[in-house]
Amino acid sequence: MNQYSNDPHAEAPAPAWRWRTQLAAAVCLAALSACGGGASDATPSTPATPSPQPTPTPAPPLDSGAVYGNLRGASLGAGASLNGALPFPASNAWNTDISGSPVDPNSNALIASIGLTRGLHPDFGAGLYEGAPIGIPYVVVASTQPKVAITFTDYGDESDPGPYPVPANAPIEGQQANGSAFGGDRHVLVIDRDANRLYEIGNAYPQGNGSWQASGGAVFHLDSNTVRPGGQPGWTSADAAGLPIFPGLVRYDEAASGVIRHALRFTVSTTRRAYVPPATHWASSNTSPNVPPMGMRVRLKAGFVIPASFSTESKAILQSMKTYGMFVADNGSNWFVSGAPDERWNNERLLSELGSVKGADFEVVRMDGLIAP
């Protein structure tokens, strides 16, 4: 869903509420002052010097403790652990090892459009920014959670009808700790662990009678490769690309375990009027072949060496970018990586370590099945 305009094809500005340069400037090390990026990517910055003879973290085997497509062992509550479970079957695009897949012929131009010298930026963390938790929250419920009516506004004709099992106190992206709210996409993500269903709505507002109002919503089947049976090609979701949001979030419990076994989600400032599966929707009028379509997947180059001095969390995040890559999911700031808020994140280390990884360290996985409406 394009949350910034009533025109679902319009290019969106980067939302002002996102965790950005003020916090980055306060905590980035002097040697990494480029981690927040700038308007120009023409002048290379000096990268951090890694520890001598660092050793890359090996890719984890796909069957090493992972439970695919069955979330019944997940804990309950806001930000709850999935306890090793992953949405969708092992063969799903989100869970596929693409480290050996071909490079897209136009990779260089596409990466350059996002920024060669701009660093990764974690759009998640601990604490508050402008009064709200940093990242996209979620809540895990049981099948006993009552389903409530959802009134859809802008994208009702592309939404899966309710009711949805959204608690009255479900965390809302951008919701301030004191209960008020400000700007942003106002996503609400609800996982019914017993039914293996994911419910996502955007621009969500609770109503006094227990129901919710939202711009649009989608229901995803976490136990099937028919991810959204009620959807159609060309439809949006609570995300501009028509993708589910939750599977691409960086979550602390996974990162701290040292292994993230799925692709991640990130944003770019300029996208194309096109999409590539598993995306189903576009959010731009730009037709240039040198800017990313929704659903484009990038990965860290095989030759990139993850510094041994990095934290366990950063090494897990970067290894996942090597093995599974990242999908372009929405319009926003370049190289902003999506994740869930958690008080255990070390914001300073995330900013400095991920910020030292530049756009030039990535390449585009070959895009098959590109759709240009």
PADO-334128 format. One record per residue (C-alpha): residue in one letter; x, y, z. Coordinates in nm, 4 decimals, always signed. Layout:
<recs>
 resn        X        Y        Z
    a        X        Y        Z
...
</recs>
This chain:
<recs>
 resn        X        Y        Z
    m  +0.0000  +0.0000  +0.0000
    n  +0.1269  +0.3463  -0.0788
    q  +0.0590  +0.5097  +0.2548
    y  +0.1487  +0.8612  +0.1441
    s  -0.1107  +0.9355  -0.1205
    n  -0.4573  +0.8322  -0.2279
    d  -0.2978  +0.7392  -0.5604
    p  -0.1506  +0.3894  -0.5071
    h  +0.0939  +0.4467  -0.7936
    a  +0.2420  +0.7714  -0.6626
    e  +0.6044  +0.7928  -0.5529
    a  +0.6210  +0.8467  -0.1760
    p  +0.8492  +1.0787  +0.0152
    a  +1.0476  +0.9284  +0.2983
    p  +0.8216  +0.9524  +0.6070
    a  +0.9532  +1.2100  +0.8495
    w  +0.8844  +0.9995  +1.1573
    r  +1.1409  +0.7318  +1.0725
    w  +1.4491  +0.6990  +1.2908
    r  +1.6968  +0.9115  +1.1036
    t  +1.9821  +1.1535  +1.1070
    q  +1.9319  +1.3078  +1.4519
    l  +1.9790  +0.9784  +1.6330
    a  +2.2402  +0.8575  +1.3873
    a  +2.4471  +1.1710  +1.4323
    a  +2.4330  +1.1354  +1.8067
    v  +2.5661  +0.7822  +1.8203
    c  +2.7678  +0.7151  +1.5020
    l  +3.1404  +0.7033  +1.5490
    a  +3.3355  +0.9849  +1.3877
    a  +3.5027  +0.7464  +1.1478
    l  +3.1614  +0.6276  +1.0341
    s  +2.9977  +0.9661  +0.9871
    a  +2.8659  +0.8601  +0.6484
    c  +2.6455  +0.5893  +0.7955
    g  +2.3355  +0.8027  +0.7550
    g  +2.4234  +0.8829  +0.3961
    g  +2.3859  +1.2093  +0.2150
    a  +2.2400  +1.3655  -0.0926
    s  +2.5368  +1.2637  -0.3057
    d  +2.7020  +0.9241  -0.3362
    a  +2.9812  +1.0418  -0.5650
    t  +3.2519  +1.0852  -0.3001
    p  +3.3551  +0.7592  -0.1342
    s  +3.3877  +0.7588  +0.2427
    t  +3.6633  +0.5829  +0.4333
    p  +3.5343  +0.2433  +0.5519
    a  +3.6017  +0.1106  +0.8971
    t  +3.9125  -0.1063  +0.9178
    p  +3.8165  -0.4658  +0.9982
    s  +4.0080  -0.6819  +1.2397
    p  +4.3112  -0.8566  +1.0868
    q  +4.2303  -1.1702  +0.8892
    p  +3.8557  -1.1760  +0.9665
    t  +3.6734  -1.4967  +0.8867
    p  +3.3325  -1.4957  +0.7168
    t  +3.0467  -1.6550  +0.9067
    p  +2.9460  -1.9744  +0.7213
    a  +2.5930  -1.9983  +0.5890
    p  +2.3734  -2.2083  +0.8199
    p  +2.2212  -2.5320  +0.6867
    l  +1.8537  -2.4961  +0.6071
    d  +1.7507  -2.7752  +0.8445
    s  +1.9514  -2.6701  +1.1483
    g  +1.6734  -2.6339  +1.4044
    a  +1.4309  -2.4396  +1.1858
    v  +1.0595  -2.5188  +1.1814
    y  +0.9018  -2.4004  +0.8570
    g  +0.5369  -2.3090  +0.8090
    n  +0.4189  -2.4081  +1.1566
    l  +0.4052  -2.1338  +1.4197
    r  +0.2102  -2.3256  +1.6829
    g  +0.5165  -2.3306  +1.9092
    a  +0.5440  -1.9519  +1.9149
    s  +0.5046  -1.7591  +2.2383
    l  +0.2143  -1.5183  +2.2858
    g  +0.2141  -1.1415  +2.3153
    a  +0.3631  -0.8279  +2.1649
    g  +0.7066  -0.8932  +2.0171
    a  +0.6879  -1.2589  +2.1228
    s  +0.9491  -1.5123  +2.0122
    l  +0.8566  -1.7626  +1.7430
    n  +1.0921  -2.0112  +1.9142
    g  +1.2641  -2.1145  +1.5935
    a  +0.9582  -2.1194  +1.3679
    l  +0.9579  -1.9453  +1.0302
    p  +0.6673  -1.8271  +0.8171
    f  +0.6051  -2.0282  +0.4993
    p  +0.7534  -2.3583  +0.3781
    a  +1.1297  -2.3982  +0.3310
    s  +1.0808  -2.3753  -0.0468
    n  +0.9149  -2.0327  -0.0243
    a  +1.0923  -1.7332  -0.1792
    w  +1.1426  -1.5774  +0.1655
    n  +1.3333  -1.8850  +0.2825
    t  +1.5289  -1.9704  -0.0321
    d  +1.9086  -1.9619  -0.0393
    i  +1.9943  -1.7288  -0.3289
    s  +2.3665  -1.6978  -0.2579
    g  +2.4469  -1.8826  -0.5809
    s  +2.1755  -1.7315  -0.8022
    p  +2.2780  -1.5362  -1.1155
    v  +2.3420  -1.1619  -1.0954
    d  +2.1023  -0.9342  -1.2820
    p  +2.2587  -0.7903  -1.6006
    n  +2.1665  -0.4367  -1.4887
    s  +2.2851  -0.4814  -1.1310
    n  +2.5445  -0.2027  -1.1367
    a  +2.3003  +0.0667  -1.2490
    l  +2.0293  -0.0499  -1.0090
    i  +2.2616  -0.0487  -0.7072
    a  +2.4021  +0.2910  -0.8088
    s  +2.0480  +0.4357  -0.8099
    i  +2.0107  +0.3380  -0.4428
    g  +2.3558  +0.4664  -0.3461
    l  +2.7013  +0.3126  -0.3753
    t  +2.8587  +0.4866  -0.0773
    r  +2.5524  +0.5096  +0.1435
    g  +2.5555  +0.2698  +0.4384
    l  +2.2879  +0.0373  +0.5658
    h  +2.0638  +0.1914  +0.8292
    p  +1.8738  -0.0146  +1.0884
    d  +1.5162  +0.1142  +1.0967
    f  +1.4685  -0.0569  +1.4323
    g  +1.6214  -0.0463  +1.7773
    a  +1.5763  -0.0044  +2.1507
    g  +1.4185  +0.2839  +2.3377
    l  +1.2117  +0.5628  +2.1874
    y  +1.2498  +0.8079  +1.9023
    e  +1.0145  +1.1059  +1.9105
    g  +0.8255  +0.9224  +2.1835
    a  +0.7642  +0.5955  +1.9969
    p  +0.9412  +0.2579  +1.9834
    i  +1.1844  +0.2246  +1.6934
    g  +1.0655  -0.0246  +1.4328
    i  +0.7542  -0.2125  +1.3228
    p  +0.5872  -0.3981  +1.6127
    y  +0.3825  -0.7167  +1.5962
    v  +0.1730  -0.9317  +1.8286
    v  +0.1209  -1.3098  +1.8438
    v  -0.2261  -1.4310  +1.9464
    a  -0.3990  -1.7670  +1.9949
    s  -0.7070  -1.8914  +1.8109
    t  -0.9154  -1.7783  +2.1095
    q  -0.8523  -1.4144  +2.0196
    p  -1.1903  -1.2700  +1.9119
    k  -1.2117  -1.1471  +1.5547
    v  -1.3374  -0.7943  +1.5018
    a  -1.4690  -0.5961  +1.2084
    i  -1.2225  -0.4011  +0.9926
    t  -1.3490  -0.1025  +0.7949
    f  -1.1282  -0.0421  +0.4922
    t  -1.0989  +0.2995  +0.3314
    d  -0.8571  +0.3669  +0.0423
    y  -0.7827  +0.0077  -0.0649
    g  -1.0930  -0.1836  +0.0314
    d  -1.1258  -0.3288  -0.3181
    e  -0.7780  -0.4847  -0.2858
    s  -0.8140  -0.6037  +0.0731
    d  -0.9009  -0.9404  +0.2213
    p  -1.2300  -0.8924  +0.4066
    g  -1.2491  -0.9152  +0.7823
    p  -1.3040  -0.9921  +1.0551
    y  -0.9426  -1.0045  +1.1797
    p  -0.8248  -1.1169  +1.5271
    v  -0.6802  -0.7763  +1.6193
    p  -0.6644  -0.7105  +1.9950
    a  -0.7920  -0.3742  +2.1142
    n  -0.4439  -0.2995  +2.2514
    a  -0.2454  -0.4262  +1.9520
    p  +0.0778  -0.2279  +1.9090
    i  +0.0638  +0.0275  +1.6284
    e  +0.3719  +0.1360  +1.4370
    g  +0.4531  +0.4918  +1.5406
    q  +0.2324  +0.4774  +1.8508
    q  +0.3856  +0.6921  +2.1214
    a  +0.4494  +0.5405  +2.4615
    n  +0.2071  +0.7856  +2.6236
    g  -0.0770  +0.6561  +2.4071
    s  -0.0910  +0.9311  +2.1459
    a  +0.0150  +0.8711  +1.7879
    f  +0.1925  +1.0621  +1.5125
    g  +0.2361  +1.0231  +1.1380
    g  +0.3901  +0.7140  +0.9873
    d  +0.2393  +0.4083  +0.8272
    r  +0.0592  +0.2887  +1.1423
    h  +0.0987  -0.0790  +1.0554
    v  -0.0589  -0.3418  +1.2791
    l  +0.0710  -0.6984  +1.2373
    v  -0.1091  -0.9894  +1.4054
    i  -0.0017  -1.3554  +1.3927
    d  -0.2577  -1.6225  +1.4821
    r  -0.0111  -1.8947  +1.5780
    d  -0.2726  -2.1709  +1.6025
    a  -0.4181  -2.1097  +1.2577
    n  -0.0846  -2.0170  +1.0986
    r  -0.2285  -1.6934  +0.9663
    l  -0.0808  -1.3447  +0.9434
    y  -0.3104  -1.0405  +0.9418
    e  -0.1638  -0.7051  +0.8389
    i  -0.3340  -0.3659  +0.8151
    g  -0.1999  -0.0178  +0.7447
    n  -0.3033  +0.3300  +0.8579
    a  -0.4806  +0.1484  +1.1383
    y  -0.6998  +0.3264  +1.3932
    p  -0.8852  +0.1499  +1.6758
    q  -1.2507  +0.2400  +1.7038
    g  -1.4430  +0.2779  +2.0272
    n  -1.6523  -0.0353  +1.9707
    g  -1.3522  -0.2707  +1.9420
    s  -1.3400  -0.2616  +1.5623
    w  -1.0610  -0.1062  +1.3549
    q  -1.0387  +0.1274  +1.0574
    a  -0.7530  +0.0821  +0.8086
    s  -0.6561  +0.1875  +0.4580
    g  -0.6257  -0.1764  +0.3562
    g  -0.5343  -0.5200  +0.4787
    a  -0.4249  -0.8667  +0.3793
    v  -0.4367  -1.2190  +0.5209
    f  -0.1373  -1.4461  +0.4577
    h  -0.1242  -1.8252  +0.4994
    l  +0.2006  -1.9001  +0.6809
    d  +0.1773  -2.2767  +0.6219
    s  +0.1497  -2.2621  +0.2430
    n  +0.3282  -2.1392  -0.0678
    t  -0.0092  -2.0058  -0.1784
    v  +0.0773  -1.7116  +0.0407
    r  -0.2327  -1.5010  -0.0116
    p  -0.5193  -1.7066  -0.1553
    g  -0.7517  -1.4067  -0.1515
    g  -0.5125  -1.1785  -0.3389
    q  -0.4622  -1.1084  -0.7066
    p  -0.1696  -0.9874  -0.9211
    g  -0.1619  -0.6085  -0.9123
    w  -0.3080  -0.5867  -0.5640
    t  -0.1395  -0.4027  -0.2830
    s  -0.1330  -0.5188  +0.0807
    a  -0.0399  -0.3286  +0.3955
    d  +0.2923  -0.2833  +0.2127
    a  +0.3485  -0.0984  -0.1139
    a  +0.4945  -0.4076  -0.2845
    g  +0.1976  -0.6261  -0.1918
    l  +0.4321  -0.8376  +0.0211
    p  +0.3781  -0.9457  +0.3799
    i  +0.5759  -0.7255  +0.6189
    f  +0.6378  -0.9548  +0.9146
    p  +0.8518  -1.2229  +0.7418
    g  +1.1101  -0.9595  +0.6417
    l  +1.1593  -0.8005  +0.9827
    v  +1.4863  -0.8311  +1.1716
    r  +1.3903  -0.9646  +1.5169
    y  +1.6189  -0.9619  +1.8164
    d  +1.5709  -1.3238  +1.9243
    e  +1.6769  -1.4475  +1.5796
    a  +1.9718  -1.2118  +1.5486
    a  +2.0961  -1.2900  +1.8994
    s  +2.0866  -1.6623  +1.8198
    g  +2.3462  -1.5952  +1.5499
    v  +2.1311  -1.7222  +1.2627
    i  +1.8555  -1.5550  +1.0577
    r  +1.7150  -1.8039  +0.8065
    h  +1.5056  -1.5777  +0.5838
    a  +1.5216  -1.2748  +0.3556
    l  +1.4853  -0.9247  +0.4951
    r  +1.2919  -0.6148  +0.3938
    f  +1.4310  -0.2730  +0.3000
    t  +1.3249  +0.0550  +0.1406
    v  +1.4549  +0.2767  -0.1382
    s  +1.3655  +0.6350  -0.2230
    t  +1.2913  +0.5863  -0.5936
    t  +1.1159  +0.2801  -0.7334
    r  +0.9906  +0.1790  -1.0775
    r  +0.6401  +0.1327  -1.2116
    a  +0.6950  -0.2415  -1.2088
    y  +0.7194  -0.5380  -0.9772
    v  +0.8830  -0.8792  -0.9722
    p  +0.7455  -1.1821  -0.7847
    p  +0.6918  -1.2444  -0.5024
    a  +0.5801  -0.8775  -0.5026
    t  +0.2376  -0.8106  -0.6557
    h  +0.2196  -0.4301  -0.6729
    w  +0.4064  -0.1156  -0.7726
    a  +0.4025  +0.2343  -0.6216
    s  +0.5632  +0.4706  -0.8728
    s  +0.5147  +0.6375  -1.2088
    n  +0.8878  +0.6125  -1.2938
    t  +0.9544  +0.3760  -1.5868
    s  +1.3355  +0.3924  -1.5893
    p  +1.4964  +0.0467  -1.6114
    n  +1.7768  +0.1764  -1.3901
    v  +1.5682  +0.2113  -1.0728
    p  +1.4376  -0.0824  -0.8660
    p  +1.0971  -0.2394  -0.9150
    m  +0.9118  -0.3565  -0.6080
    g  +1.0223  -0.7051  -0.5083
    m  +1.3762  -0.6654  -0.6423
    r  +1.6137  -0.8755  -0.4326
    v  +1.9671  -0.7712  -0.3461
    r  +2.2353  -0.9672  -0.1628
    l  +2.5733  -0.8993  -0.0099
    k  +2.8468  -0.9996  -0.2520
    a  +3.0165  -1.3320  -0.1886
    g  +3.3512  -1.1563  -0.1501
    f  +3.2303  -0.9326  +0.1314
    v  +3.3990  -1.0375  +0.4548
    i  +3.1925  -0.9909  +0.7693
    p  +3.4322  -0.8549  +1.0331
    a  +3.4896  -1.0958  +1.3195
    s  +3.4778  -0.7987  +1.5583
    f  +3.1107  -0.7312  +1.4821
    s  +2.8414  -0.8217  +1.7342
    t  +2.6587  -1.1528  +1.7067
    e  +2.3471  -0.9643  +1.6001
    s  +2.5158  -0.7696  +1.3202
    k  +2.6949  -1.0786  +1.1906
    a  +2.3654  -1.2697  +1.1769
    i  +2.1942  -0.9825  +0.9933
    l  +2.4723  -0.9519  +0.7366
    q  +2.4983  -1.3267  +0.6831
    s  +2.1261  -1.3406  +0.6124
    m  +2.1806  -1.0701  +0.3503
    k  +2.4409  -1.2969  +0.1891
    t  +2.2356  -1.6143  +0.2011
    y  +1.8774  -1.4916  +0.1550
    g  +1.9110  -1.1264  +0.0524
    m  +1.6665  -0.8386  +0.0944
    f  +1.3501  -0.7436  -0.0929
    v  +1.2589  -0.3888  -0.1980
    a  +0.9258  -0.3571  -0.0181
    d  +0.8347  +0.0122  +0.0036
    n  +0.9279  +0.3676  -0.0825
    g  +1.1353  +0.5274  +0.1921
    s  +1.4949  +0.6140  +0.2732
    n  +1.7664  +0.4315  +0.0817
    w  +1.9119  +0.1192  +0.2440
    f  +1.6829  +0.1390  +0.5495
    v  +1.6478  -0.2164  +0.6840
    s  +1.3197  -0.2986  +0.8607
    g  +1.3012  -0.4640  +1.2000
    a  +1.0996  -0.4960  +1.5185
    p  +1.1574  -0.2828  +1.8288
    d  +1.3220  -0.4554  +2.1236
    e  +1.4838  -0.3155  +2.4368
    r  +1.7763  -0.5559  +2.3958
    w  +1.9090  -0.3949  +2.0762
    n  +2.2358  -0.2015  +2.1072
    n  +2.1566  +0.1020  +1.8927
    e  +2.5103  +0.2356  +1.8781
    r  +2.6599  -0.0922  +1.7600
    l  +2.3838  -0.1446  +1.5037
    l  +2.4337  +0.2011  +1.3576
    s  +2.8117  +0.1815  +1.3428
    e  +2.8468  -0.1787  +1.2262
    l  +2.5652  -0.1881  +0.9707
    g  +2.6441  +0.1668  +0.8618
    s  +2.9933  +0.0585  +0.7583
    v  +2.8411  -0.1742  +0.4961
    k  +2.7883  +0.0267  +0.1777
    g  +2.5664  -0.0035  -0.1258
    a  +2.8667  -0.1005  -0.3365
    d  +2.8908  -0.4197  -0.1294
    f  +2.5605  -0.5421  -0.2771
    e  +2.4440  -0.6844  -0.6087
    v  +2.1004  -0.7497  -0.7582
    v  +1.9805  -1.1071  -0.7966
    r  +1.8587  -1.1709  -1.1498
    m  +1.4947  -1.0675  -1.1838
    d  +1.2714  -1.3224  -1.3527
    g  +0.9077  -1.2562  -1.4359
    l  +0.9233  -0.8757  -1.4195
    i  +0.5789  -0.7169  -1.4649
    a  +0.5526  -0.3599  -1.5932
    p  +0.1849  -0.2495  -1.5894
</recs>
